[in-house]
Amino acid sequence: MRFSLQPRRIFGSFLVVSFCTVVFLHTKTFWRHMMADFKEKKACGELLDYIAENLVIRYTVLSNTGWVKNQHEIILTNNGDRTISQGQWSIYFNHMYLPEGDHFRFRRSYPIPGSQFVLTHLDGTFLKLSPQSSFKGIAPETAVIVRINSPAIAARCYVLPRWYVAAPNCRPRIIRVTDDEKLEFVSDFNHPSQWKRGDNDNSDPFTPAHRLTNYNILDKGESPLRIIPKPISSIISSEETVDLSSGKWNLCNSPPEFSAEIKKFGEVFGLSVLPEKEPCPPTHAIQFIHEQIPDIPLSDEAYSLTIEGVKPSITVRATHPDGVFYALQTLKSLATTDKGTIGHVLPAAVIKDAPRFGYRGLHLDVARNFLPVDDVIGILEAMAMYKLNKLHLHLTDDEAWRLEIPDLPELTQVGSRRCHTEDESECLFPALGSGPFDTAPGSGYYSREDYIKLLQAAVENHIELIPEIDMPGHSHAAIKSMEARYYRFMKTRDEAKATEYLLSDFDDASPAMSVQHFRNNAMNPCMPSTYRFVEKILDTLIDLHSEIQPIRTFHVGGDEVAKNSWRDSPVCRKFIDETDGFPYQNQDLQEHFIREVSKILSRKNDITMGVWEDGALQMPQNEPFNKRTLNNVDVLAYAWNNANWNSKSAARTHLLANAGYKVIVSSATHFYFDHPQEPDPEEIGLFWATRYSDDKNVFGFVPDDLFANAKIGGGSVPFTDEEHDRIRYQHAKLERPENVVGMQAQLWSEMVRDVAVAHSQLFPRLIAFAERAWHRAEWEQDDTRKMRYLKYQDWSEFANVVGYKEFPRLKAKGIKYRIPPPGVRIHKLTLEIGGLYPGLTYKMRSFDDDTGKVSDWTECFNGQPMEAGDEDRGFEFMATDGQRTSRIIKYNMDS
């Protein structure tokens, strides 16, 4: 029996040996491949490390004008001791404008002549520079030059940071010299051909002397007794005061509808609220009366304030908690100390006040670059100080999706992240200098808890939060997220789930490219799944808002849909052909989308729809959609594109108001705070609408006469009287002024990679904006000599209040406002120096270009004598508030 089993055992042993041999051989092969991959990755990693550390990139704008117009140069220098050889590596970078744009209309890659490199446009601002097969390497201490054509770049900030090098199966590395928010790898703009935007650009950087003349502010030495924004009427005593710190003061607890605001009064001034039934004493009490204020416009936000000094008491009259809240803001302003904190001494005063507009908003773009929720709340609290009441939050765009939608996790798993990728299956392409890693500010989103926290802060500060989901255009992030969802469910062959919220037609070959260089970035309006998506997002927002601040307005964007969108979409061709009575062609499908979204909103308690102006206009006719065909009672249209006072777009405020839309004046020339504040290549900001927009420009805006603001044309050349009259009279007249219901400032965040930059772009311009949105000044009536003088007096007083009082208030809140550089002139060895806002300190130091020697900073003052021989030296000047400084300016005696 044992003998009979022997052959089986031998055969079994043979199988075991054979199996082990196969495993061994496969294991050996596996480890050989693993070691080869490891060595390859190690070699790849070493090469990338070397390039990242030793490749010096120098970006130079050669000229924006003349026969070499739009020529830019990228110099790649090998500062190490090894040759940078041919390989599969590429340099990835973002560029605000699309270089070699003509070559990318119908293809992705373009070999740059004479450079040994191929430039590939991946999408949006994202490009890569790859060695051609003929690449000969970059030897140590040598350089290669890549010259590209690009639309005009006239400022350092247009060249974006964090260029990086990557190769297949290797972790990307940021090239060290570009990992710099100061952008020192960009050459200085030293010549007019570099800082001008083209041959017809008349703008030049301000000289120190020009700046001094332009400022022209009389320093009053202290803050005038003025509230910002200015009330309709106010009498404020300079002698009589009341002191709330005496310990005798109380708050009267009536009427009950003001109880929450009364509690805030107590928290601010450290006062107790009397028991509900206890009568209000005649003195040392703050009394609240529910009463309409005579002689001022009817408004829930109206209030009156009487501060009695002889018989110490304060009386607040209003008809709504909003009015009481704004009375508190006025009291806080009056009680501000020199340090910017809230004191207890108030001047006697009689104030009557109501807003000019019911809508006084700030649009904040958190999609292009993310701002954490606490930073947004800080801005929101500063808005309330100046009686702004709408925060329009731009939550989505091509570059990112920023709100958690639990039922659609891909929106944040993919759409909120930017990282190195070739196909955007797990994250979006890097954008706007975010670099290869999914870190803030390129990546990030608001969780439900974050959004609820923001809503609660909005309610506390009497601000309506208006969410915007930008669509159908500007939707690259949403489209890619829903494509990722599609592929996830198709892996399990669940086609119903995969297509449930799909936003794109995979067979759409339309040659559409947006203004921001994204291909086919518009949701498809012919697919039912698009509207399921819209309704899902809206339902989520309604739920988030419901118990805190019910949603009243939903902004759908509607702007900048690329020409030719959906032109070659089979789904849209079929939809148009098979839909009975469908009145549109492909180019009119945006109107169909707006109408369908309007129907959805009307079913949800008739939520007001907000759209950017081009979301309510037929193009290219420039005619508003018929308002009566939209289901919403009110549609807010945000009129923005008055760039250069273009004849087609500048009158859209009037066209839309006349057509029955409620219009929010959002003029790009004055209220786009992503634009620079001086025409200087070292200032941050875009300049497509105007070369710059400073605080005086914002302060001087006249909302009731739109074309009174048309001062300067596209080349920064002032309009002649004839040109101004032509602009005024060739446009549609405003026939229904009652439909212009508000103003809004915008901060788009393409260049806002830090909250400090957000602060400096917003403040103090936003204070000037708040002044115009709340208060109608007497000088706005016309442009006579008398009115111009009244305007100068008003601005001068405003500037002194900002410098002496509002800057300390902002500093106390942690707001990093912009400090404008000083104006300087040296005349007959006497220093003349001044700022846009009085109350700052000035410092100077000397420098010698020949020797490189620089002296220490010393304080200086207007009228300071200069020493003999100073005419042979150069100087640098800056303004400071004791913590931060302005941009440093250079001055030579011949400046």
Secondary structure as the mmCIF struct_conf table of DSSP 4:
data_model
#
loop_
_struct_conf.conf_type_id
_struct_conf.id
_struct_conf.beg_label_comp_id
_struct_conf.beg_label_asym_id
_struct_conf.beg_label_seq_id
_struct_conf.end_label_comp_id
_struct_conf.end_label_asym_id
_struct_conf.end_label_seq_id
HELX_RH_AL_P HELX_RH_AL_P1 ARG A 2 ASN A 54
STRN STRN1 LEU A 55 SER A 63
BEND BEND1 ASN A 64 THR A 65
HELX_RH_3T_P HELX_RH_3T_P1 GLY A 66 VAL A 68
TURN_TY1_P TURN_TY1_P1 LYS A 69 ASN A 70
STRN STRN2 GLN A 71 ASN A 78
BEND BEND2 GLY A 80 ARG A 82
STRN STRN3 ILE A 84 ILE A 84
BEND BEND3 GLY A 87 GLN A 88
STRN STRN4 SER A 90 ASN A 94
STRN STRN5 HIS A 95 HIS A 95
BEND BEND4 MET A 96 TYR A 97
TURN_TY1_P TURN_TY1_P2 PRO A 99 GLU A 100
HELX_RH_3T_P HELX_RH_3T_P2 GLY A 101 PHE A 104
BEND BEND5 ARG A 105 PHE A 106
BEND BEND6 ARG A 108 ARG A 108
STRN STRN6 SER A 109 ILE A 112
TURN_TY1_P TURN_TY1_P3 PRO A 113 GLN A 116
STRN STRN7 PHE A 117 ASP A 123
TURN_TY1_P TURN_TY1_P4 GLY A 124 THR A 125
STRN STRN8 PHE A 126 PRO A 131
TURN_TY1_P TURN_TY1_P5 SER A 133 SER A 134
STRN STRN9 ILE A 138 ILE A 138
TURN_TY1_P TURN_TY1_P6 PRO A 140 GLU A 141
STRN STRN10 ALA A 143 ASN A 149
BEND BEND7 PRO A 151 PRO A 151
BEND BEND8 ALA A 155 ALA A 155
HELX_RH_3T_P HELX_RH_3T_P3 ARG A 156 TYR A 158
STRN STRN11 VAL A 159 VAL A 159
BEND BEND9 PRO A 161 PRO A 161
STRN STRN12 TYR A 164 ALA A 166
TURN_TY1_P TURN_TY1_P7 PRO A 168 ASN A 169
BEND BEND10 CYS A 170 CYS A 170
STRN STRN13 ARG A 173 ILE A 174
HELX_RH_3T_P HELX_RH_3T_P4 ARG A 176 THR A 178
TURN_TY1_P TURN_TY1_P8 GLU A 181 LYS A 182
TURN_TY1_P TURN_TY1_P9 GLU A 184 PHE A 185
STRN STRN14 VAL A 186 VAL A 186
HELX_LH_PP_P HELX_LH_PP_P1 SER A 187 ASP A 188
BEND BEND11 HIS A 191 HIS A 191
HELX_RH_AL_P HELX_RH_AL_P2 PRO A 192 TRP A 195
BEND BEND12 LYS A 196 GLY A 198
TURN_TY1_P TURN_TY1_P10 ASP A 199 ASN A 200
HELX_LH_PP_P HELX_LH_PP_P2 PRO A 205 THR A 207
HELX_RH_AL_P HELX_RH_AL_P3 PRO A 208 TYR A 215
BEND BEND13 GLY A 221 GLU A 222
BEND BEND14 LEU A 225 LEU A 225
BEND BEND15 ILE A 228 PRO A 229
HELX_LH_PP_P HELX_LH_PP_P3 LYS A 230 PRO A 231
BEND BEND16 ILE A 232 ILE A 232
STRN STRN15 SER A 233 ASP A 243
HELX_RH_3T_P HELX_RH_3T_P5 LEU A 244 SER A 246
BEND BEND17 GLY A 247 GLY A 247
STRN STRN16 ASN A 250 LEU A 251
HELX_RH_3T_P HELX_RH_3T_P6 PRO A 256 PHE A 258
HELX_RH_AL_P HELX_RH_AL_P4 SER A 259 PHE A 269
TURN_TY1_P TURN_TY1_P11 GLY A 270 GLY A 270
STRN STRN17 SER A 272 VAL A 273
HELX_LH_PP_P HELX_LH_PP_P4 LEU A 274 PRO A 275
TURN_TY1_P TURN_TY1_P12 GLU A 276 LYS A 277
BEND BEND18 GLU A 278 GLU A 278
HELX_LH_PP_P HELX_LH_PP_P5 PRO A 279 PRO A 281
BEND BEND19 PRO A 282 HIS A 284
STRN STRN18 ALA A 285 HIS A 290
HELX_LH_PP_P HELX_LH_PP_P6 GLN A 292 ILE A 293
TURN_TY1_P TURN_TY1_P13 PRO A 294 ASP A 295
BEND BEND20 ILE A 296 ILE A 296
TURN_TY1_P TURN_TY1_P14 ASP A 300 GLU A 301
STRN STRN19 TYR A 303 GLU A 308
TURN_TY1_P TURN_TY1_P15 GLY A 309 PRO A 312
STRN STRN20 SER A 313 ALA A 318
BEND BEND21 THR A 319 HIS A 320
HELX_RH_AL_P HELX_RH_AL_P5 PRO A 321 LEU A 334
TURN_TY1_P TURN_TY1_P16 ALA A 335 ALA A 335
STRN STRN21 THR A 336 THR A 336
TURN_TY1_P TURN_TY1_P17 ASP A 338 LYS A 339
BEND BEND22 GLY A 340 THR A 341
STRN STRN22 ILE A 342 ILE A 342
BEND BEND23 HIS A 344 HIS A 344
STRN STRN23 VAL A 345 ASP A 353
BEND BEND24 ARG A 356 ARG A 356
BEND BEND25 GLY A 358 GLY A 358
STRN STRN24 TYR A 359 ASP A 365
BEND BEND26 ALA A 367 ASN A 369
HELX_RH_AL_P HELX_RH_AL_P6 VAL A 373 MET A 385
TURN_TY1_P TURN_TY1_P18 TYR A 386 LYS A 387
STRN STRN25 LYS A 390 HIS A 394
STRN STRN26 THR A 396 ASP A 397
TURN_TY1_P TURN_TY1_P19 ASP A 398 GLU A 399
STRN STRN27 ALA A 400 TRP A 401
STRN STRN28 LEU A 403 LEU A 403
TURN_TY1_P TURN_TY1_P20 PRO A 406 ASP A 407
TURN_TY1_P TURN_TY1_P21 PRO A 409 PRO A 409
HELX_RH_AL_P HELX_RH_AL_P7 GLU A 410 GLN A 413
TURN_TY1_P TURN_TY1_P22 VAL A 414 SER A 416
STRN STRN29 ARG A 418 ARG A 418
BEND BEND27 HIS A 420 HIS A 420
BEND BEND28 GLU A 422 ASP A 423
BEND BEND29 SER A 425 CYS A 427
STRN STRN30 LEU A 428 LEU A 428
HELX_LH_PP_P HELX_LH_PP_P7 PHE A 429 PRO A 430
TURN_TY1_P TURN_TY1_P23 LEU A 432 GLY A 433
BEND BEND30 PRO A 436 PHE A 437
TURN_TY1_P TURN_TY1_P24 ALA A 440 GLY A 442
BEND BEND31 SER A 443 SER A 443
STRN STRN31 TYR A 446 TYR A 446
HELX_RH_AL_P HELX_RH_AL_P8 ARG A 448 GLU A 460
TURN_TY1_P TURN_TY1_P25 ASN A 461 HIS A 462
STRN STRN32 GLU A 464 MET A 471
BEND BEND32 PRO A 472 HIS A 474
HELX_RH_AL_P HELX_RH_AL_P9 HIS A 476 MET A 490
TURN_TY1_P TURN_TY1_P26 LYS A 491 ARG A 493
HELX_RH_AL_P HELX_RH_AL_P10 GLU A 495 THR A 499
TURN_TY1_P TURN_TY1_P27 GLU A 500 TYR A 501
TURN_TY1_P TURN_TY1_P28 PHE A 506 ASP A 507
STRN STRN33 MET A 513 MET A 513
TURN_TY1_P TURN_TY1_P29 VAL A 515 GLN A 516
STRN STRN34 ARG A 519 ARG A 519
BEND BEND33 ASN A 520 ASN A 520
BEND BEND34 ALA A 522 ALA A 522
TURN_TY1_P TURN_TY1_P30 PRO A 525 CYS A 526
HELX_RH_AL_P HELX_RH_AL_P11 PRO A 528 SER A 546
TURN_TY1_P TURN_TY1_P31 GLU A 547 ILE A 548
BEND BEND35 GLN A 549 GLN A 549
STRN STRN35 THR A 553 GLY A 557
HELX_LH_PP_P HELX_LH_PP_P8 VAL A 561 ALA A 562
TURN_TY1_P TURN_TY1_P32 LYS A 563 ASP A 568
HELX_RH_AL_P HELX_RH_AL_P12 PRO A 570 GLU A 578
BEND BEND36 THR A 579 THR A 579
TURN_TY1_P TURN_TY1_P33 ASP A 580 GLY A 581
HELX_RH_3T_P HELX_RH_3T_P7 ASN A 586 ASP A 588
HELX_RH_AL_P HELX_RH_AL_P13 LEU A 589 ARG A 603
TURN_TY1_P TURN_TY1_P34 LYS A 604 ASN A 605
HELX_LH_PP_P HELX_LH_PP_P9 ILE A 607 ILE A 607
STRN STRN36 THR A 608 TRP A 612
HELX_RH_3T_P HELX_RH_3T_P8 GLU A 613 ALA A 616
STRN STRN37 LEU A 617 GLN A 618
TURN_TY1_P TURN_TY1_P35 MET A 619 ASN A 622
STRN STRN38 GLU A 623 PRO A 624
HELX_RH_3T_P HELX_RH_3T_P9 LYS A 627 THR A 629
BEND BEND37 LEU A 630 VAL A 633
STRN STRN39 VAL A 635 ALA A 639
HELX_RH_3T_P HELX_RH_3T_P10 ALA A 643 TRP A 645
TURN_TY1_P TURN_TY1_P36 SER A 647 ALA A 651
HELX_RH_AL_P HELX_RH_AL_P14 ARG A 652 ASN A 658
TURN_TY1_P TURN_TY1_P37 ALA A 659 GLY A 660
HELX_LH_PP_P HELX_LH_PP_P10 TYR A 661 TYR A 661
STRN STRN40 LYS A 662 VAL A 665
HELX_RH_AL_P HELX_RH_AL_P15 ALA A 668 PHE A 671
STRN STRN41 TYR A 672 TYR A 672
TURN_TY1_P TURN_TY1_P38 PHE A 673 ASP A 674
BEND BEND38 HIS A 675 HIS A 675
BEND BEND39 GLN A 677 PRO A 679
TURN_TY1_P TURN_TY1_P39 PRO A 681 GLU A 682
BEND BEND40 GLU A 683 GLU A 683
BEND BEND41 TRP A 688 ALA A 689
BEND BEND42 ARG A 691 ARG A 691
HELX_RH_AL_P HELX_RH_AL_P16 ASP A 695 PHE A 699
TURN_TY1_P TURN_TY1_P40 GLY A 700 GLY A 700
TURN_TY1_P TURN_TY1_P41 PRO A 703 ASP A 704
BEND BEND43 ASP A 705 ASP A 705
HELX_RH_3T_P HELX_RH_3T_P11 LEU A 706 ASN A 709
STRN STRN42 ILE A 712 ILE A 712
TURN_TY1_P TURN_TY1_P42 GLY A 714 GLY A 715
BEND BEND44 SER A 716 SER A 716
HELX_LH_PP_P HELX_LH_PP_P11 VAL A 717 VAL A 717
STRN STRN43 PRO A 718 PRO A 718
HELX_LH_PP_P HELX_LH_PP_P12 PHE A 719 THR A 720
HELX_RH_AL_P HELX_RH_AL_P17 ASP A 721 GLN A 730
BEND BEND45 HIS A 731 HIS A 731
HELX_LH_PP_P HELX_LH_PP_P13 ALA A 732 LYS A 733
BEND BEND46 GLU A 735 GLU A 735
HELX_RH_3T_P HELX_RH_3T_P12 PRO A 737 ASN A 739
STRN STRN44 VAL A 740 LEU A 747
TURN_TY1_P TURN_TY1_P43 GLU A 750 MET A 751
BEND BEND47 ASP A 754 ASP A 754
HELX_RH_AL_P HELX_RH_AL_P18 VAL A 755 LEU A 762
TURN_TY1_P TURN_TY1_P44 PHE A 763 PRO A 764
HELX_RH_AL_P HELX_RH_AL_P19 ARG A 765 TRP A 774
HELX_RH_3T_P HELX_RH_3T_P13 GLU A 778 GLU A 780
BEND BEND48 GLN A 781 GLN A 781
HELX_RH_AL_P HELX_RH_AL_P20 ARG A 785 VAL A 801
HELX_RH_PI_P HELX_RH_PI_P1 VAL A 802 GLU A 806
HELX_RH_AL_P HELX_RH_AL_P21 PHE A 807 ALA A 812
TURN_TY1_P TURN_TY1_P45 LYS A 813 GLY A 814
HELX_LH_PP_P HELX_LH_PP_P14 PRO A 820 PRO A 822
STRN STRN45 GLY A 823 HIS A 827
TURN_TY1_P TURN_TY1_P46 LYS A 828 LEU A 829
STRN STRN46 THR A 830 GLY A 834
BEND BEND49 LEU A 836 TYR A 837
TURN_TY1_P TURN_TY1_P47 PRO A 838 GLY A 839
STRN STRN47 THR A 841 PHE A 847
TURN_TY1_P TURN_TY1_P48 ASP A 849 THR A 851
STRN STRN48 VAL A 854 VAL A 854
HELX_LH_PP_P HELX_LH_PP_P15 SER A 855 TRP A 857
STRN STRN49 THR A 858 CYS A 860
TURN_TY1_P TURN_TY1_P49 ASN A 862 GLY A 863
HELX_LH_PP_P HELX_LH_PP_P16 GLN A 864 GLN A 864
STRN STRN50 PRO A 865 PRO A 865
HELX_LH_PP_P HELX_LH_PP_P17 MET A 866 GLU A 867
TURN_TY1_P TURN_TY1_P50 ALA A 868 GLY A 869
HELX_RH_3T_P HELX_RH_3T_P14 ASP A 870 ASP A 872
BEND BEND50 ARG A 873 ARG A 873
STRN STRN51 GLY A 874 THR A 880
BEND BEND51 GLY A 882 GLN A 883
STRN STRN52 THR A 885 THR A 885
STRN STRN53 ILE A 889 TYR A 891
TURN_TY1_P TURN_TY1_P51 MET A 893 ASP A 894
#
